[in-house]
Amino acid sequence: MKIKAISIAAAAVLLISLMPQNAGAATTQKMKTYTVTMTKAHLPAAPLNGTDDYRCFLLDPKVTEDSIIRTIQFIPQRKNYVHHAIIFRVTDADLAEGIKADNNGAGWPCFGGSGLGGSFSTFVSSPWLSSWAPGRGKDVSPPGYGTPFKKGERFVLQVHYNLLAAQGGTLETDQSKIVMETVPAKGASVKQLAVELFPAPVELACPAGVTGPLCDRKQSLIDLAARTSTTSAFEAAGINGLCGQDPFKPTPSLTSRCDKVINKTFNIIAAAPHMHLLGRSLKLTLNPGTSTEKIILNVTNYNFDDQSSTVLKSPIAVKAGDTIRVECTFDPTLRQKIPQLKTLAPRYVTWGEGSSDEMCLGVIAATKG
């Protein structure tokens, strides 16, 4: 079962930043620091009966010259209920739309990507720069690598607030910030890091003896759309289709798997896993079952609170025609045990953007071969 490309851009929403956190500076050029804070404090609120708030904010770091990002860090004010954050670069194509949507700093709801440029082109017109999840700190580009950022460009900061994690059920306003260090682009010579995503469908039936209306897959998807977005339900079906499963009548399984046929050449520098609270393991394999098989990443005891990336000891070369497989395992019985989930109604769990939904997503950082 193979997919040649991931066309569902919103699958990138849970991506984890892969720039290593322990690399030293790659240049002797003097770095400049830019700090930008959310214009207004935001009080998280979920739609309908949901428990998740995806909110985007337009931030202007006021970069004064074309630059290369060396480090970038999201610093959450309310770390306990920030599920993750993604920093997008806003290009001229989306700037006017972003200014209008931001409503003078109040931000806008954005389940999926940045919400700019159309629901299925947002990750193209507003490329991501970095992300934060539990266990992550400052993203530091390894020696010889960096990300361009032009004078006058801005950020869209997408924050996923998990209302289930609010301490004592009490929510406070959040006013998080971004700190970025750059060197001038003029005279710099660096390789650009890019991200490749490897999702697999999630189809977890209610455990034996556990019953309820949402244990019906159709009802679960209707509920998913109501408390997040209609796009979420289409994502769940679309990823099944891309991975060779029946998008409407998939087979439930505790294991998720998908093969992606690569159509270009690149070198893998680092890799990271992303699942939610029911995830147990995640593995990325190059050319599985062949004489050239290589393990890219093997997380045997997944910890949601430590989603840090793994920098490879040496880059792994990937060429067009190769296959990369992502495999995840889950334990849906944890839903009746984890404090954040056990008070929720039993449900058939699919791919979804809420903290009570699930994902199987391998992410790699790579350079052109």
ABEGO torsion letter per residue (X at the ends): XBBABBABAAAAAABBBABBAABBBABABBBBBBBBBBABBBBBBBBEABABBBBBBBBBAGBABBBBBABBBBBBABAAABABBBBBBBBAAAAAAAAAAAGGGAEBBBBEBAGBGEAAAAAAABBBABBBBBGBBBBBBBBGBBBBBBBGBBBBBBBBBBAAABBGGBBBBBBBBBBBBBBBABGBBBBBBBBBBBBBBBBBBBBBGBBEAAABAAAAAAAAAAABBAAAAAAAAAAAAAAGBBAABBBBBABBBBBBBBABBBBBABBBBBBBAABABBBBBBGBGBAABBBABBBABBBAABABBBBBABBBBBBBGBBBBBBBBBBAAAAAABAAAAABBBBBBBBBABAABBBBBBBBBBBBX
